[in-house]
């Protein structure tokens, strides 16, 4: 698959925002759509408006990645952004929500994550408890978002969930978007959520599972891997990028150099400017064969990388 880096033009942004307006009114308005007693909590879910240049878009299947996400929101389709760690998958979803001023909840998935626990817990005097004979209920973020916020819920790294967690997603991500929380004395209801999004790393990554087939069918797949034109804009050293892409060509290693690591390395180099320290910064997240491959690939080139990064700052 070929991708082409693009920056979203002002006209495109205006067009995108216009698709989220119905009869002259935005799809979501905090003071219109949320009861007054929940305004403060709801406001915390709305991301800041993105700073110009904070995100580099790219074309996938002939359309902007941002437009793919907006289309999914408009059509109430779930979308799964698939690609390597640190390539900007979750950033894409958050950027769109900030652009459109839509509530956004990110759920970091893990093998022991329980969807019912994200709904909330019984309480006694404001303290959480596992007792079933009490009437108090502390509403979790996922339940609050589903009940009150027409926005986006992101299950980040969904394939770190085990089979039990994946099964728990079946109802909430269905087309009906139904939820039932009997512990909170709530009848079955339809979630207000406009779209459920997910990100998934390659199954070769440590700690990941194959996405449950039944769950996967509920999502439109959007490939979002590392993209050299995007990194050319973000990273000020061609030599560093040559090293990164050479390392990524080693298919037998499981941890590769993500864009986010290159950005962190660039920031540290420009601040410290020391080649030996810079190499230490780059290797600090790696061990074993991964560290050995990076050291071998970068050997003799660190001084050039530092010079390029300092010159481009």
Buried (B, 14 or more C-beta within 10 A) or exposed (E): EEBEBBEBEEEBBEEBBEBBEEEEEBBBEBEEBBEEEBEEBBEEBBBEEBEEEEBBBBBBEEEBBBBBBBBBBBEEBBBBBBBBBBBBBBBBBBBBBBBBBBBBBBBEBEEEBEBEEBBBBBBEEEEEBEEEEEEBBBBBBBBBBBBBBBBBBBBBBBBBBBEEBBBBBEBBBEEEBEBEBEEBEBEEEEBBBBBBBBBBBBEEBEEBBEBBEEBBEBBBEBEBBBBEEBBEEBBBBBBBBBBBBBBBEBEEBBBBBBBEBBBBBBEBBBEBBEBEBBBEBBBEBBEEEBBEBBEEBBEEBBEBBBBBBEEEE
